[in-house]
Amino acid sequence: MYTCVVTVSGSAAQLLRGTNGSRLPELSDTDLIVFLGDFNYRLYNISFDEAMGLVSRRCFDWLRENDQLRAEMKSGRVFQGLREGEFKFPPTYKFEKHIAGLSGYDNSEKRRIPAWCDRVLYRDSRTSSQIECSLECPVVCSISLYDSCMEATDSDHKPVKCVFNLDIAHVDKQTMRQKYGEIMGSNKEVLDSLQGLEALPEVDISTNDIILQDQNPFVVKLHNRSTKELACFEIIGQTPKSSGTPFSGFPSWLKVSPAVGIISPRQSVEVTLQHGQIRSQDYLTGTSGDSSGAAQEKVATLLVTVTRVDSTAGRRHKIQVQHRCRRETYSSRGYNLADRFFA
């Protein structure tokens, strides 16, 4: 996870707290900082006429030698650790509003000297510009565009824009798995522990094919053969949809109790399976299409998962369940059309 802080120049209180009042992360804990705004740094040791003469000849390189911010950052007095991209755009302050181009610089009585007040500074994971992106230096930033928006005329400042390219280090999962396997395989203590976790208790199931008759219960025994390990079991259902694909969950007609539990060493647990209340409409149409008193069938699959108490790895057993219901079970009271709507 990488942290980026983008800050617009403002008061000290605004810098220390976010818009919702929450405190921003410490700058030393971030992988990328972008600091931008009107810093109000000016040009020094130059007159208005000299500056305007250089601007008219577009000699911005010479003007940058008089930039206060560059001088202060170079001396280490401000913005330690932050950098700025190279720029060749004209000074962004001060302009007359609604006047385009370089002719829009302030020409009032105050004769304000043009300056690069509006800046974008940044800091990535690097301690020097020669360092390449790696897990030790996870975020490396470069600038593909740093320019001013000279076409904007609604302010006495010209906005600046900056496009960053980020290289972000990531872990190669295949290499990570390979290294993990090497570490696990070379550590005997860890290897013995993993082998112990993999030793699942053996659980015998009395049957894997069950036929339920009417509402008569059927008992399945789960026996833990281990002499010292507890066995956890969980039973879930799989019922085929009309489309043929199964969905998980017990069918509405089947009751299973208990569906989860723990079996002590060399002990057994009895699980009872039973059909719920039988309604005539449940078997109005038989699977065989036979309208006689032949048995009607429903089918479901139960999956019994056995695990250790301290592990999620498990072994699965499958149980097939069928239910057969003779028509004479409900034919004595007849079939009422209202049953389909009011049962």
C-alpha positions in Angstrom: 0.0 0.0 0.0 1.4 3.4 -1.0 0.6 6.8 0.4 0.4 10.0 -1.5 -0.3 13.5 -0.1 -1.4 16.3 -2.4 -1.4 19.6 -0.7 -2.4 23.1 -1.9 -0.6 25.9 -0.2 -2.5 27.4 2.6 -2.4 28.2 6.3 -0.5 26.0 8.8 -3.8 24.7 10.3 -5.0 23.7 6.9 -1.8 21.8 6.2 -1.9 19.8 9.4 -5.5 18.7 9.0 -7.6 17.4 6.2 -10.9 18.8 4.9 -12.9 16.6 7.2 -10.8 17.5 10.3 -8.8 14.2 10.3 -5.1 14.6 10.7 -3.0 14.0 7.6 -0.3 11.3 7.7 3.2 12.4 8.7 5.1 13.6 5.6 8.0 11.2 6.5 5.6 8.2 6.2 4.4 9.0 2.7 5.8 7.6 -0.6 4.8 10.6 -2.7 4.2 14.3 -1.8 2.9 16.9 -4.3 3.0 20.4 -2.9 1.5 23.1 -5.1 0.0 26.6 -5.0 0.8 30.3 -4.9 4.0 30.4 -2.8 4.4 34.1 -3.4 8.2 33.9 -4.0 9.4 36.7 -6.2 12.5 37.8 -8.2 15.3 39.5 -6.4 18.2 41.8 -7.4 16.5 42.9 -10.6 14.5 46.0 -11.5 11.1 46.1 -13.3 12.6 47.4 -16.5 15.3 44.7 -16.5 12.8 42.0 -15.9 10.4 43.2 -18.5 13.2 43.5 -21.0 14.2 39.8 -20.4 10.5 38.8 -20.6 10.0 40.6 -24.0 13.0 38.7 -25.4 11.8 35.5 -23.7 15.0 35.1 -21.9 13.5 33.1 -19.0 16.7 31.2 -18.3 18.3 34.4 -17.2 15.3 35.4 -15.1 15.3 32.1 -13.3 18.8 33.0 -11.8 17.0 35.6 -9.8 14.2 33.3 -8.6 13.9 33.4 -4.7 12.4 30.0 -4.4 15.2 28.2 -6.3 17.8 30.1 -4.2 16.1 29.2 -0.9 15.7 25.5 -1.8 19.3 25.3 -3.0 20.5 26.7 0.3 18.4 24.1 2.2 16.4 26.7 4.1 12.9 25.7 2.7 11.2 22.5 1.4 14.0 20.2 2.3 13.8 17.0 0.2 11.4 18.4 -2.3 12.2 18.9 -6.0 10.8 20.9 -8.9 10.7 20.0 -12.6 12.5 22.1 -15.1 10.3 24.8 -16.6 10.6 27.2 -19.5 7.3 29.1 -19.2 7.0 32.8 -18.5 6.5 34.2 -15.0 2.9 33.6 -13.9 2.4 36.9 -12.0 1.2 39.7 -12.1 -1.2 40.2 -15.0 -4.0 42.5 -15.9 -7.2 40.6 -16.1 -8.7 39.7 -19.4 -5.6 40.5 -21.4 -3.9 37.6 -23.2 -0.2 37.0 -23.8 2.9 38.6 -22.5 1.5 42.1 -23.0 -0.8 41.5 -20.1 1.8 42.0 -17.4 1.0 44.6 -14.7 1.9 48.1 -16.0 0.3 50.1 -13.2 2.0 52.6 -11.0 3.1 49.8 -8.6 5.1 48.3 -11.5 5.2 44.8 -9.9 8.1 42.8 -11.1 7.0 39.6 -12.9 7.6 36.4 -10.9 7.0 32.7 -10.8 4.7 32.7 -7.8 2.7 29.6 -8.8 4.7 26.3 -8.4 4.5 22.5 -8.2 7.0 20.7 -5.9 7.2 17.0 -5.2 9.0 14.3 -3.4 9.0 10.6 -4.1 10.8 7.6 -2.4 14.2 8.5 -3.8 17.0 10.1 -1.7 18.8 11.0 -5.0 17.8 11.3 -8.6 20.1 8.3 -9.6 18.2 5.7 -7.6 15.9 3.4 -9.6 12.5 2.0 -8.7 12.7 -1.1 -6.4 11.0 -2.5 -3.3 13.4 -0.4 -1.2 12.4 2.6 -3.3 8.8 1.8 -4.3 7.7 5.0 -5.9 9.8 6.9 -8.5 8.3 10.0 -10.1 9.2 11.8 -13.3 7.6 14.8 -15.0 6.5 14.7 -18.6 4.8 18.2 -18.6 5.3 21.3 -16.5 3.8 24.4 -18.1 1.6 27.5 -17.5 -1.8 28.2 -18.9 -1.2 31.5 -20.6 -4.6 31.5 -22.2 -6.4 32.0 -18.8 -7.2 35.7 -18.3 -9.7 35.6 -15.3 -7.0 36.1 -12.7 -3.9 38.2 -12.1 -2.1 34.8 -11.9 -1.6 32.2 -14.7 -2.3 28.7 -13.6 0.4 26.0 -13.9 -0.1 22.4 -14.8 2.1 19.4 -14.2 1.9 15.8 -15.4 3.7 13.1 -13.4 4.7 9.7 -14.5 5.0 7.1 -11.7 7.0 3.9 -11.5 5.6 1.8 -8.6 7.4 -1.3 -7.5 5.3 -4.5 -7.0 6.0 -8.0 -5.8 6.2 -10.7 -8.4 3.8 -13.3 -7.0 5.4 -16.2 -8.8 8.9 -15.3 -7.4 7.4 -14.7 -4.0 5.8 -18.2 -3.9 9.1 -19.7 -5.1 11.0 -18.0 -2.3 8.4 -18.9 0.2 8.6 -22.5 -0.8 12.4 -22.4 -0.4 12.2 -20.9 3.0 9.6 -23.3 4.2 11.4 -26.3 2.8 14.7 -25.3 4.4 13.2 -24.7 7.9 12.7 -28.1 9.6 10.7 -26.6 12.5 8.3 -24.9 10.2 8.1 -27.9 7.9 7.3 -30.2 10.9 4.5 -27.8 11.9 3.0 -27.7 8.4 3.1 -31.5 8.2 1.3 -31.7 11.5 -1.4 -29.3 10.2 -1.9 -31.4 7.1 -2.6 -34.6 9.2 -6.4 -34.5 9.1 -8.4 -36.8 11.4 -9.9 -39.8 9.7 -13.7 -39.8 9.9 -15.8 -42.8 8.8 -19.4 -42.2 7.5 -21.8 -45.1 8.0 -23.2 -44.7 4.5 -23.0 -42.5 1.4 -26.3 -43.6 -0.2 -29.5 -42.8 1.7 -33.1 -43.5 0.8 -35.8 -41.7 2.9 -39.3 -43.2 3.0 -42.1 -40.7 3.6 -41.3 -38.9 6.9 -39.3 -41.6 8.5 -36.0 -40.4 9.9 -32.6 -41.8 8.9 -29.5 -41.7 11.1 -26.0 -41.4 9.7 -23.1 -42.0 12.0 -19.8 -40.0 11.8 -17.0 -41.7 13.6 -13.7 -40.1 14.4 -10.9 -42.7 14.1 -8.2 -40.5 15.5 -7.0 -41.3 19.0 -6.0 -37.7 19.9 -7.3 -35.2 17.4 -10.7 -33.5 17.5 -12.6 -33.6 14.2 -14.8 -30.7 13.1 -17.6 -31.4 10.5 -19.9 -29.3 8.5 -22.7 -30.5 6.2 -24.0 -28.5 3.3 -26.4 -29.4 0.6 -26.2 -29.3 -3.2 -29.5 -29.4 -5.1 -29.7 -29.3 -8.9 -31.6 -26.4 -10.5 -33.9 -26.9 -13.4 -31.0 -25.7 -15.6 -28.9 -28.6 -14.4 -26.4 -26.5 -12.4 -26.3 -27.1 -8.6 -26.8 -24.5 -5.9 -25.5 -24.7 -2.4 -27.9 -25.1 0.5 -30.3 -27.7 1.9 -33.4 -28.2 -0.2 -36.5 -27.0 1.5 -37.9 -30.5 1.9 -34.8 -31.9 3.8 -34.0 -31.5 7.5 -30.5 -32.2 8.7 -29.6 -32.1 12.4 -26.9 -31.4 13.5 -25.3 -29.8 10.4 -22.1 -28.8 12.2 -20.3 -30.1 15.2 -17.1 -31.4 16.8 -16.4 -35.1 17.2 -14.1 -36.2 20.1 -11.3 -38.7 19.5 -12.7 -42.3 18.9 -16.2 -41.0 19.3 -19.3 -40.8 17.0 -21.9 -38.3 16.2 -25.4 -39.2 14.9 -26.8 -37.0 12.2 -30.6 -37.3 11.5 -32.0 -36.8 8.1 -35.8 -36.4 7.6 -38.3 -35.1 5.1 -40.3 -32.2 6.3 -44.1 -32.1 6.2 -45.4 -33.8 3.1 -48.0 -31.9 1.0 -49.9 -33.5 -1.8 -48.9 -30.8 -4.3 -45.3 -31.6 -3.7 -45.8 -34.8 -5.6 -48.6 -33.9 -7.9 -46.4 -34.6 -10.9 -44.0 -37.6 -10.5 -40.6 -37.8 -12.1 -41.6 -40.9 -13.9 -44.8 -39.4 -15.2 -46.7 -42.3 -13.6 -50.0 -41.2 -12.1 -50.5 -44.5 -10.2 -49.6 -45.1 -6.6 -45.9 -45.6 -7.4 -43.3 -43.9 -5.3 -42.3 -40.3 -6.2 -38.7 -39.2 -5.8 -36.6 -36.2 -4.8 -32.8 -36.2 -4.8 -30.1 -34.1 -3.2 -26.4 -34.3 -2.5 -24.8 -33.6 0.9 -21.2 -32.6 1.2 -19.6 -33.4 4.6 -16.4 -31.5 5.2 -14.0 -32.7 7.9 -11.3 -30.4 9.3 -9.0 -30.1 12.3 -9.9 -27.5 15.0 -6.8 -25.4 14.1 -7.0 -25.6 10.3 -9.3 -24.7 7.5 -7.9 -27.4 5.2 -10.4 -30.3 5.0 -11.5 -33.5 3.4 -14.8 -33.9 1.7 -17.3 -36.8 1.7 -20.3 -37.0 -0.6 -23.7 -38.5 0.4 -26.5 -39.0 -2.0 -30.0 -38.6 -0.6 -33.2 -39.8 -2.2 -36.7 -39.4 -0.9 -39.6 -41.6 -2.0 -43.2 -40.9 -1.1 -46.0 -43.3 -1.8 -49.2 -41.7 -3.1 -51.3 -43.5 -0.6 -49.5 -41.3 2.0 -51.7 -38.4 1.0 -54.4 -39.8 -1.3 -56.7 -40.7 1.5 -57.9 -37.1 1.9 -57.9 -36.4 -1.8 -56.4 -33.5 -3.7 -57.9 -30.0 -3.4 -57.1 -27.3 -5.9 -57.0 -24.8 -3.0 -54.0 -26.7 -1.6 -51.8 -25.1 -4.3 -52.7 -21.6 -3.2 -53.5 -21.8 0.6 -51.1 -24.5 1.8 
